[in-house]
Amino acid sequence: MASDLPIILFGYEGSVWTTKLHYYLDLRGIKYSLCIQPNPLPRPDLEELGIKYRRIPLMAIGRDVYCDSRLIFHKLEELFPEGALGSKIPEIRGIEYLLDNWTGDGGPF
């Protein structure tokens, strides 16, 4: 069951995407641990796990590690469907996808 899996958010203070994920998890009431990382490399906590990926945030859900912020949101919606913020209607999901790309990439310019 997804709710039994430990969730750890790795991020540094001041990261916009870490803040978005932090707010999302709190809004959904999903229990997680936050592991603050230093902004400049190296990141010893991640190195101990054998992770050499340099971008932040990362999220560990059980034994799986996700390093793409948008994928993290989609995976959380999939693992915790009760109270999901996304729609189940295909047309609305398409609009959500367009808005996600537009806002995540900084707009049409």
C-alpha distances in whole Angstrom, upper triangle without the diagonal:
4,6,6,7,11,13,16,19,22,25,29,30,32,30,30,26,25,26,25,21,22,23,20,17,20,20,17,16,13,14,15,18,21,23,27,28,32,33,36,35,34,30,30,27,26,28,27,24,26,25,29,28,30,29,27,24,21,18,15,12,11,14,14,17,18,22,23,22,22,19,17,18,17,14,13,14,12,8,9,12,13,16,16,20,20,22,21,25,26,29,28,25,28,30,27,27,31,30,28,30,33,32,30,33,36,37,39,42
4,5,5,9,10,13,16,19,22,25,27,29,26,26,23,21,22,21,17,18,19,17,14,16,17,14,13,10,11,12,15,18,20,23,25,29,30,32,31,31,28,28,24,23,26,25,22,24,23,26,25,27,25,23,20,18,14,12,9,9,12,12,14,15,19,19,19,19,16,14,14,14,11,9,11,9,6,7,10,11,14,14,17,18,20,19,23,24,27,25,23,26,27,24,24,28,27,24,27,30,28,26,29,32,33,36,38
4,6,8,9,13,15,19,21,25,26,28,26,26,23,21,22,20,17,17,18,16,13,14,16,12,11,8,8,10,13,16,19,22,25,28,30,32,32,31,28,28,24,23,27,25,23,25,24,27,26,28,26,24,21,19,15,13,10,10,14,14,16,17,20,21,20,20,18,15,15,16,13,10,12,12,8,7,11,11,13,14,17,18,21,21,25,26,29,27,24,27,28,25,26,29,28,25,28,31,29,27,31,33,34,37,39
4,6,9,13,16,19,22,25,27,29,27,28,25,22,24,23,19,19,21,19,15,17,19,16,14,11,10,11,13,17,19,22,25,28,30,33,32,31,27,27,23,22,25,24,21,24,23,27,26,28,27,24,22,19,15,13,10,9,12,14,16,18,21,22,22,22,20,17,18,18,15,13,15,15,11,11,14,15,17,17,21,22,24,24,28,29,32,30,27,31,32,28,29,32,31,28,31,34,32,30,33,35,37,40,42
4,6,10,13,16,19,23,25,27,25,25,22,20,22,21,17,17,19,17,14,17,19,16,14,11,10,9,12,15,16,20,22,25,27,29,28,27,24,23,20,19,22,20,17,20,20,23,22,24,23,21,19,16,12,9,6,5,9,10,12,14,17,19,19,20,17,14,16,16,13,12,14,14,10,11,15,16,18,17,20,21,24,24,28,29,31,29,26,29,30,27,27,30,30,26,29,32,30,27,30,33,35,37,39
4,7,10,13,16,20,21,24,22,23,20,18,19,19,16,15,18,17,13,15,18,16,14,10,8,7,8,11,13,16,18,22,24,26,25,24,21,20,16,16,19,18,15,18,18,21,21,22,21,19,16,14,10,8,6,5,9,10,11,13,16,18,18,20,18,14,16,17,14,12,16,16,12,13,17,18,19,19,21,23,25,26,30,30,33,31,28,31,31,28,28,31,30,26,29,31,29,27,30,32,34,37,39
4,7,10,13,16,18,21,19,19,16,14,16,16,12,12,15,13,10,13,15,13,12,9,7,5,6,9,10,14,16,20,21,24,23,22,19,19,15,15,18,17,15,18,16,19,18,20,18,15,13,11,7,6,5,6,9,10,10,11,13,15,14,16,15,11,13,15,12,10,14,14,11,12,16,17,18,17,19,20,23,24,28,28,31,28,25,28,29,25,25,28,27,23,25,28,26,23,26,28,31,33,35
4,6,10,13,15,18,16,17,15,12,14,15,11,11,14,14,11,13,16,15,14,11,9,6,5,6,7,10,12,16,17,20,19,19,15,15,12,12,15,15,13,15,14,17,16,17,16,13,10,8,6,5,7,9,10,10,9,10,12,14,14,16,15,12,14,16,14,12,16,17,15,15,19,20,20,19,21,22,26,27,30,30,32,30,27,29,30,26,25,28,27,23,25,27,25,22,25,27,30,33,34
4,6,10,12,14,12,13,11,8,10,11,8,8,12,12,10,12,15,15,14,12,11,7,6,5,6,8,10,14,15,17,17,17,14,15,12,11,15,16,14,16,14,16,14,15,13,10,7,6,5,7,9,12,13,12,10,10,10,12,11,14,14,10,12,15,13,12,16,17,16,16,19,21,20,19,19,21,24,26,29,29,31,28,26,27,28,24,23,26,24,21,22,24,22,19,22,23,26,29,30
4,7,10,13,11,13,11,8,11,13,10,10,14,15,13,15,18,18,18,15,14,11,9,6,5,6,6,10,11,14,13,13,10,12,9,8,12,13,12,14,12,13,12,11,10,7,6,5,6,8,11,14,14,13,10,10,10,12,11,15,15,12,14,17,16,15,19,20,19,20,23,24,24,22,22,24,27,29,32,32,33,31,28,29,29,26,25,27,25,22,23,25,22,19,22,23,26,29,30
4,7,9,7,10,9,6,9,11,10,10,13,14,14,15,18,19,19,17,16,13,11,8,7,5,5,8,8,11,12,13,10,13,11,11,14,16,15,16,14,14,12,11,9,5,5,7,9,11,15,17,18,16,13,12,11,12,11,15,16,13,15,18,18,17,20,22,21,22,24,26,25,23,23,24,28,30,32,32,33,31,28,29,29,25,24,26,24,21,22,23,21,18,20,21,24,27,27
4,6,6,9,10,7,9,12,12,11,14,16,16,17,20,21,21,20,19,16,13,10,8,5,5,6,6,9,11,12,10,13,12,12,15,17,17,19,16,16,14,12,10,7,8,10,12,15,18,21,21,20,17,16,14,15,14,17,19,16,18,21,21,20,23,25,24,25,28,29,28,26,25,26,30,33,35,35,36,33,30,31,31,27,27,28,26,23,23,24,21,19,20,21,25,28,28
4,6,9,10,8,8,12,12,11,13,16,16,16,19,21,21,20,19,16,14,11,10,7,8,8,8,12,14,15,14,16,15,16,19,21,21,22,20,20,18,15,13,10,10,13,15,18,21,23,24,23,20,19,17,18,16,19,21,18,19,23,23,22,24,27,26,26,28,29,28,26,25,27,31,33,36,36,36,33,31,32,31,27,27,28,26,23,24,24,21,19,21,21,24,28,27
4,6,9,8,7,11,12,12,13,16,17,17,19,22,22,22,21,19,17,14,14,11,11,11,9,12,15,17,16,19,18,18,21,23,23,24,21,21,19,16,14,11,11,15,17,20,23,26,26,25,21,20,17,17,15,18,21,19,19,23,23,22,24,27,27,27,29,30,28,26,25,26,30,33,35,35,35,32,30,30,29,26,26,26,23,21,22,22,18,17,18,18,21,25,24
4,6,5,6,9,10,10,12,14,15,17,18,20,21,20,20,18,16,13,13,11,10,11,9,12,14,16,15,18,17,17,20,22,21,22,19,19,16,13,10,8,8,12,14,17,20,23,24,22,18,16,14,14,11,15,17,15,16,19,20,19,22,24,24,24,26,28,26,24,22,23,27,30,32,31,32,29,27,27,26,23,22,23,21,18,19,19,16,14,15,15,19,22,22
4,6,5,6,9,10,11,12,14,15,16,18,20,19,20,18,18,15,16,14,14,15,12,16,18,20,18,22,21,20,23,25,24,25,21,21,18,16,12,10,9,13,15,18,20,24,25,23,19,17,15,13,11,13,16,14,14,18,19,18,20,23,23,23,25,26,24,22,20,21,24,27,29,29,29,26,24,24,23,20,19,20,17,15,16,16,13,11,13,12,16,19,19
4,5,5,6,8,10,10,12,14,15,16,18,17,18,16,16,13,14,13,14,15,13,16,18,19,18,21,19,18,21,23,22,22,19,19,16,14,11,8,7,10,12,15,17,21,22,19,16,13,11,10,7,9,12,11,11,14,15,15,16,19,20,20,22,23,21,19,17,18,22,24,26,26,26,24,21,22,21,18,17,18,16,13,14,15,12,9,12,13,16,19,20
4,5,5,6,9,10,11,12,14,15,16,15,15,13,12,10,11,10,11,13,12,15,17,18,16,18,16,16,19,21,19,21,18,18,16,14,11,7,5,9,10,13,15,19,20,18,15,13,11,11,8,11,13,11,11,15,16,14,17,19,19,19,21,23,21,19,18,19,23,26,28,28,29,26,24,25,24,20,20,21,19,16,17,19,16,13,16,17,20,23,24
4,5,5,6,8,10,11,12,14,15,15,15,14,14,11,13,12,13,15,14,18,19,21,19,21,19,19,22,24,23,24,21,22,19,18,15,11,9,12,13,16,18,21,23,21,18,16,15,14,11,13,16,13,13,16,17,16,17,21,20,20,22,22,20,19,17,19,23,26,28,28,29,25,24,25,24,20,20,22,19,16,18,19,15,14,16,17,19,23,24
4,5,5,6,9,10,10,12,14,14,15,14,15,13,15,15,16,18,17,20,22,23,21,24,22,21,24,26,24,26,22,23,20,19,15,12,10,13,13,16,17,21,23,20,18,15,14,13,9,11,13,11,10,13,15,13,14,18,18,17,19,20,18,16,14,15,19,22,24,24,25,22,20,21,20,16,17,18,15,13,15,16,12,11,14,15,17,21,22
4,5,5,6,8,10,10,12,11,12,11,12,11,13,13,15,18,17,20,21,22,20,22,19,18,22,23,21,23,20,21,18,18,15,11,9,10,9,13,13,17,19,17,15,12,12,11,8,10,11,8,8,11,12,10,12,15,15,14,17,18,16,14,13,15,19,21,24,24,25,22,20,21,21,17,17,19,17,14,16,18,15,13,16,17,20,23,25
4,5,5,6,9,10,11,10,11,9,10,8,11,12,14,17,17,20,22,23,20,22,19,19,22,23,22,24,21,23,20,19,17,13,10,12,11,14,14,18,20,19,16,15,15,15,12,13,15,12,11,15,15,12,14,17,17,16,18,18,17,16,15,17,21,24,26,27,28,25,23,25,24,20,21,23,20,17,20,21,18,16,19,20,23,26,27
4,6,5,6,9,10,10,12,12,13,12,15,15,18,20,20,23,25,26,23,25,23,22,26,27,25,28,25,26,23,23,19,16,13,15,14,17,17,21,23,21,20,18,18,17,13,14,16,13,11,15,16,13,14,18,17,16,17,17,15,14,13,15,19,22,24,26,26,23,21,23,22,18,20,21,18,16,19,20,16,16,19,19,22,25,27
4,5,5,6,8,9,11,11,14,13,16,17,19,22,22,25,26,27,24,26,23,23,26,27,25,27,24,26,23,23,19,16,13,15,13,16,15,19,21,19,18,16,16,15,12,12,14,11,8,12,13,10,10,14,14,12,14,14,12,11,9,12,16,18,21,22,23,20,18,20,19,16,17,19,17,14,17,19,16,15,19,19,21,24,26
4,5,5,6,5,7,8,10,11,14,16,18,21,22,25,26,26,23,25,22,21,25,25,23,25,23,25,23,23,20,16,13,14,12,13,13,16,19,17,16,15,16,16,13,14,14,11,9,12,12,9,10,14,12,11,13,13,12,11,11,14,17,20,23,24,25,22,20,23,22,19,20,22,20,17,20,22,19,18,21,23,25,28,30
4,5,5,6,8,9,11,12,15,16,20,22,23,26,28,28,25,26,23,23,27,27,26,28,26,28,26,25,22,19,16,17,15,17,16,19,22,21,20,19,20,19,16,17,18,15,13,16,16,12,14,17,16,13,15,15,13,13,13,16,19,22,25,26,27,24,23,25,24,21,22,24,22,20,23,24,21,20,24,24,26,30,31
4,6,8,11,12,15,15,19,20,23,25,25,29,30,31,28,30,27,26,30,30,28,31,28,30,28,27,24,21,18,19,17,19,18,21,24,23,22,20,21,20,17,17,18,15,13,15,16,12,12,16,15,13,14,13,10,10,10,13,16,19,22,24,25,21,20,23,22,18,20,22,20,18,21,22,19,19,23,23,25,28,30
4,5,9,11,14,16,19,21,23,27,27,30,31,32,28,30,26,26,30,30,27,30,28,30,27,27,25,21,18,18,16,17,16,18,22,20,20,19,20,19,16,16,17,14,11,13,13,10,10,13,12,9,10,9,7,8,8,12,15,17,20,22,23,20,19,22,21,18,20,22,20,18,22,23,21,20,24,25,26,29,32
4,6,9,12,14,18,20,23,26,27,30,31,31,28,29,26,26,29,29,27,30,28,30,28,28,26,22,19,19,16,17,15,18,21,21,21,20,22,21,19,19,19,16,14,16,15,12,12,15,13,10,12,11,9,11,12,15,18,20,23,25,27,24,22,26,25,22,23,26,24,22,25,26,24,23,27,28,29,33,35
4,6,10,12,16,18,21,24,25,28,29,29,25,26,23,22,26,26,23,26,24,27,25,26,23,20,17,16,13,14,12,14,17,17,17,17,19,19,16,17,17,13,12,14,13,9,11,13,11,8,11,11,10,11,13,15,18,20,24,25,27,24,22,25,25,21,23,26,24,21,24,26,24,22,26,27,29,32,34
4,7,10,13,16,19,23,24,27,28,27,24,24,20,21,24,23,21,24,23,26,24,25,23,20,17,16,13,13,11,13,16,17,17,17,19,20,18,19,18,15,15,17,15,12,14,16,13,11,15,14,14,15,16,19,22,24,27,29,31,28,26,29,29,25,26,29,27,24,27,29,26,25,28,29,32,35,37
4,7,10,13,16,19,21,24,24,24,20,20,17,17,21,20,18,21,20,22,21,22,20,17,14,13,10,10,9,11,14,14,14,14,16,18,16,18,17,13,14,16,14,12,15,16,14,13,17,17,17,17,18,20,24,25,29,30,31,29,26,29,29,25,26,28,27,23,26,28,25,23,27,28,31,34,35
4,6,10,13,16,18,21,21,21,17,17,14,15,18,17,16,19,18,21,20,20,19,15,13,12,10,10,11,12,14,15,14,15,16,18,17,19,19,15,16,19,17,15,18,19,17,17,20,20,20,20,21,23,27,28,32,33,34,32,29,31,31,28,28,30,29,25,27,29,27,24,27,29,31,35,36
4,6,9,13,15,18,18,18,14,15,12,13,17,16,16,18,17,19,18,17,16,13,11,10,9,10,12,14,16,16,14,15,15,17,15,18,18,15,16,19,18,16,19,21,19,19,22,23,22,21,22,24,27,29,33,33,35,32,29,31,31,27,27,29,27,24,26,28,25,22,25,26,29,33,33
4,6,10,12,15,15,15,11,11,8,10,13,13,13,16,14,16,16,15,14,11,10,10,10,11,13,15,16,16,14,15,14,17,16,19,19,16,18,21,19,18,21,23,21,21,25,26,25,24,25,27,30,32,35,35,37,34,31,33,33,29,29,31,29,26,27,29,26,23,26,27,30,33,34
4,7,9,12,13,13,10,11,9,11,14,15,15,17,15,16,16,14,13,10,10,11,12,13,16,18,19,19,16,16,15,17,16,20,20,17,19,22,21,20,23,25,24,24,27,28,27,26,26,28,32,34,36,37,38,35,32,34,33,30,29,31,29,26,27,28,25,23,25,25,29,32,32
4,6,9,9,9,6,8,8,9,11,13,13,15,13,13,13,11,11,9,9,10,12,14,17,19,19,19,16,16,14,17,16,20,20,18,20,23,22,22,25,27,25,26,29,30,30,28,28,29,33,35,38,37,39,36,33,34,34,31,30,31,29,26,27,28,25,22,24,25,29,32,31
4,6,7,8,6,9,10,11,12,14,16,17,15,14,14,11,12,10,11,13,16,17,21,23,23,22,19,19,17,19,18,22,23,21,23,26,25,25,28,30,29,29,32,34,33,31,31,32,36,38,40,40,41,38,36,36,36,33,32,33,31,28,28,29,26,23,25,25,29,32,31
4,7,9,8,12,13,13,14,17,18,18,16,15,13,10,10,9,11,13,16,19,22,24,24,23,19,19,16,17,17,20,22,20,22,25,25,25,28,30,29,30,33,34,33,31,30,31,35,37,39,39,39,37,34,35,34,31,30,30,29,25,25,26,24,21,22,22,26,29,28
4,6,8,11,13,13,14,17,18,18,15,13,13,9,10,11,13,15,18,21,24,26,25,24,21,20,17,19,19,23,24,22,25,28,27,27,30,32,32,33,35,37,36,34,33,34,37,40,42,41,41,39,36,37,36,33,32,32,31,28,27,28,26,23,23,24,27,30,29
3,5,9,11,10,10,14,15,14,12,10,10,7,10,11,13,14,18,19,23,25,23,22,19,19,16,18,19,23,23,22,25,27,27,27,30,32,31,32,35,37,37,34,34,34,38,40,42,41,42,40,37,37,37,34,32,33,32,29,28,29,28,24,24,25,29,32,30
4,6,9,9,8,11,13,12,11,9,11,8,11,12,14,15,18,19,22,24,22,22,18,19,17,19,20,24,24,23,26,28,27,28,31,32,31,33,36,38,37,35,35,36,39,41,43,42,43,41,38,39,39,36,34,35,34,31,30,32,30,26,27,28,32,34,33
4,6,6,6,9,10,11,9,9,10,8,10,10,12,12,14,15,19,20,19,19,16,16,15,18,18,22,22,20,23,26,24,25,28,29,28,29,32,34,34,32,32,33,36,38,41,40,41,39,36,37,37,34,32,34,33,29,29,31,29,25,26,27,31,34,33
4,5,5,6,9,10,10,10,12,11,14,14,15,14,16,16,19,20,19,19,16,18,17,20,21,25,24,22,25,28,26,26,30,30,29,30,34,35,35,34,34,35,39,40,43,42,44,42,38,39,40,36,35,37,36,32,32,34,32,28,29,31,35,37,37
4,6,5,7,9,9,11,12,12,14,13,13,12,13,12,16,16,15,16,14,16,15,18,19,23,22,20,23,25,23,23,27,27,25,27,30,32,32,31,31,32,36,37,40,40,41,39,36,37,38,34,33,35,34,30,31,33,31,27,29,30,34,37,37
4,5,5,6,5,7,8,9,11,11,11,9,11,11,14,15,14,13,11,13,12,15,17,20,19,17,21,23,21,21,25,25,24,25,29,31,31,29,30,30,34,35,38,37,39,37,34,35,35,32,30,32,32,28,28,30,29,25,26,28,32,34,34
4,5,5,5,6,9,10,13,13,14,13,14,14,17,18,16,16,13,15,14,18,20,23,22,20,24,26,24,24,28,28,27,29,32,34,35,33,33,34,37,38,41,40,42,40,37,38,38,35,33,35,35,31,31,33,31,28,29,31,34,36,36
4,5,7,10,12,14,16,16,16,14,15,14,17,16,14,15,14,16,16,20,22,25,24,22,25,27,24,25,29,29,27,29,32,34,35,33,34,35,38,39,42,41,43,41,38,39,40,37,35,37,37,33,33,36,34,30,32,34,37,39,39
4,6,9,11,13,15,15,15,12,12,11,14,13,11,12,10,13,14,18,19,22,20,19,22,24,21,22,25,25,23,25,29,31,32,30,31,32,35,36,39,38,40,38,35,36,37,34,32,35,34,30,31,33,32,28,30,32,35,38,38
4,6,9,12,14,15,16,13,14,13,16,15,13,13,11,14,14,17,20,23,21,20,23,25,22,23,27,26,25,27,31,33,34,32,33,33,36,37,39,38,41,39,35,36,38,34,32,35,35,31,31,33,32,28,29,32,35,37,37
4,6,8,11,12,12,10,12,11,14,15,13,12,9,11,10,14,16,19,18,17,20,22,20,21,24,24,23,26,29,31,32,29,30,30,33,34,37,36,37,36,32,33,34,31,29,31,31,27,27,30,28,25,26,28,31,33,33
4,6,9,11,13,11,14,14,18,19,16,15,12,13,11,14,17,20,19,18,22,23,22,23,26,26,26,28,31,34,34,31,32,32,35,36,38,37,38,37,33,34,35,32,29,31,31,27,27,29,28,24,25,27,30,32,32
4,6,8,10,9,12,13,16,18,16,14,11,10,8,11,13,16,15,15,19,20,19,21,24,24,24,26,29,31,31,29,29,28,32,33,35,33,35,33,30,30,31,28,26,27,27,24,23,25,24,20,21,23,26,28,28
4,7,9,10,13,15,18,21,19,17,13,13,9,12,13,17,17,16,19,21,21,22,25,26,26,27,30,32,32,29,29,29,32,34,36,35,36,34,31,31,31,28,26,27,27,23,22,24,23,19,20,22,25,27,26
4,6,8,11,14,17,20,19,16,13,11,8,9,10,13,14,14,16,18,18,19,22,23,23,25,27,30,29,26,26,26,29,31,33,31,32,31,27,28,28,25,23,24,23,20,19,21,19,16,16,18,22,24,23
3,6,9,12,15,18,18,16,12,10,7,9,9,12,13,12,14,17,17,17,20,22,21,23,25,27,26,24,23,24,27,29,31,31,31,29,26,27,27,24,22,23,22,19,19,20,18,15,16,18,21,24,24
4,7,10,13,16,16,14,11,9,7,8,7,11,11,9,12,15,14,14,17,19,19,20,22,24,23,21,21,21,25,27,29,29,30,27,24,25,25,22,21,22,21,17,18,20,18,14,16,18,21,24,25
4,7,10,13,13,10,7,6,5,7,8,11,10,8,11,14,13,13,16,17,17,18,21,23,23,21,21,21,25,26,29,28,30,28,24,26,26,23,21,23,22,19,19,22,20,17,18,21,24,26,27
4,6,10,10,8,6,5,7,9,9,11,10,7,10,12,10,10,14,15,13,15,18,20,20,18,19,20,23,24,27,27,29,27,24,25,26,22,21,24,23,19,20,23,21,18,20,23,25,28,29
4,6,7,6,4,6,9,12,12,14,12,9,13,14,11,11,15,15,13,15,18,20,21,19,21,21,25,25,29,28,31,29,25,27,28,25,24,27,26,22,23,26,25,22,24,26,29,32,33
4,6,5,6,8,11,13,13,15,12,9,12,13,9,9,13,12,10,12,15,17,19,17,19,20,23,23,27,27,29,27,24,26,27,24,23,26,26,22,24,27,25,23,25,28,30,33,34
4,6,8,11,14,16,17,18,16,13,16,16,12,12,16,15,12,14,17,19,21,20,22,23,25,26,29,29,32,30,27,29,31,27,26,30,29,26,27,31,29,26,29,31,34,36,38
4,7,10,13,16,17,19,16,14,17,17,14,15,18,16,14,17,20,22,24,23,25,25,28,27,31,31,33,32,28,30,32,29,27,31,31,27,28,31,30,27,29,32,34,36,38
4,7,10,12,14,15,12,11,14,14,11,12,16,14,13,16,19,21,23,21,22,22,25,25,28,28,30,29,25,27,29,25,24,27,27,24,24,28,27,24,26,29,31,33,34
4,7,10,11,13,11,9,13,14,11,12,16,15,14,17,20,22,23,21,22,22,25,26,28,28,30,28,25,26,28,24,23,26,25,22,22,25,24,21,23,26,28,30,31
4,6,8,10,7,6,10,11,9,11,14,14,13,16,18,21,22,19,20,19,22,23,26,25,27,25,22,23,24,21,19,22,22,18,18,22,21,17,19,22,24,27,28
4,6,9,8,7,11,12,11,13,16,16,16,19,21,24,24,21,21,21,24,25,27,26,28,26,22,23,24,21,19,21,21,17,17,20,19,15,17,19,22,24,25
4,6,5,6,9,10,10,12,14,15,16,18,20,23,22,19,19,18,21,22,24,23,24,23,19,20,20,17,15,17,17,13,13,16,15,12,13,16,19,21,22
4,5,5,7,9,10,11,13,14,15,17,18,21,20,17,16,16,19,21,23,22,23,21,18,19,19,15,14,16,15,11,12,15,13,10,12,15,17,20,21
4,5,5,6,9,10,11,12,14,15,16,19,18,15,14,13,16,18,19,18,19,17,14,15,15,12,10,13,12,8,9,12,11,8,11,14,16,18,20
4,5,5,6,9,10,10,12,14,15,18,18,15,15,13,16,17,19,18,20,18,15,16,17,14,12,15,15,11,12,16,15,12,14,17,19,21,23
4,5,5,6,9,10,10,12,14,17,16,13,14,13,17,18,21,20,22,20,17,18,19,15,14,17,17,13,14,17,16,13,16,19,21,23,25
4,5,5,6,9,10,11,12,14,14,10,10,10,13,15,18,18,19,17,14,16,16,12,12,15,14,11,13,16,14,12,15,18,19,22,24
4,5,5,6,9,10,10,14,14,10,10,9,12,13,15,15,17,15,11,13,15,11,11,14,14,11,13,16,15,14,16,19,20,22,25
4,5,5,6,8,10,13,14,11,12,12,14,15,18,17,20,18,15,17,18,15,14,18,18,15,16,20,19,17,19,22,24,26,28
4,5,5,6,8,11,11,9,10,11,14,15,18,18,21,18,15,18,19,16,16,19,18,15,18,21,19,17,21,23,24,27,29
4,6,5,6,9,9,6,7,7,10,11,14,15,17,15,12,15,16,13,14,17,16,14,17,20,18,17,21,23,24,26,29
4,6,6,9,11,8,11,10,11,11,15,15,18,16,13,16,18,15,15,19,19,16,19,22,21,20,23,25,26,28,31
4,6,9,11,9,12,12,15,14,18,19,22,20,17,20,21,18,18,22,22,19,22,25,24,22,25,27,29,31,33
4,6,8,7,10,11,13,13,17,19,21,19,17,20,21,18,19,22,22,19,22,25,23,22,26,28,29,31,34
4,6,5,9,9,10,10,14,16,18,16,14,18,19,16,17,21,21,19,22,24,23,22,26,28,28,31,34
4,6,9,11,12,12,15,18,20,18,17,20,21,18,20,23,22,21,24,26,25,25,28,30,30,33,36
4,6,9,10,12,15,18,19,17,16,19,19,16,19,22,20,19,23,24,23,23,26,28,28,31,33
4,6,8,9,13,15,17,14,12,16,16,13,15,18,17,16,19,21,20,19,23,24,25,27,30
4,7,10,12,14,15,12,11,14,14,10,13,16,14,13,17,18,16,17,20,22,22,24,27
4,7,9,11,12,9,7,11,11,8,10,13,12,11,15,16,16,16,19,21,21,22,26
4,5,8,9,6,6,10,10,8,11,13,13,13,16,18,18,18,21,23,22,24,27
4,6,9,8,7,10,12,11,12,15,16,16,18,20,21,21,24,26,25,26,30
4,6,5,6,9,10,10,12,14,15,16,18,20,21,22,24,26,24,25,29
4,6,5,6,9,10,10,13,14,15,17,18,20,20,22,24,23,23,27
4,5,5,7,9,10,11,13,14,16,17,19,20,21,23,21,21,25
4,5,5,6,9,10,10,12,14,15,16,18,20,21,19,20,24
4,5,5,6,9,10,10,12,14,15,16,18,20,19,19,23
4,5,5,6,9,10,11,12,14,15,17,18,17,17,21
4,5,5,6,8,10,10,12,14,15,17,15,15,19
4,5,5,6,9,10,10,12,14,15,14,15,19
4,6,5,6,9,10,10,12,14,13,14,17
4,5,5,6,9,10,11,12,11,11,14
4,5,5,6,8,10,11,9,11,14
4,6,5,6,8,10,10,12,15
4,6,5,6,8,8,9,12
4,6,6,6,5,6,9
4,6,5,6,9,11
4,6,8,10,12
4,6,8,9
4,7,7
4,6
4
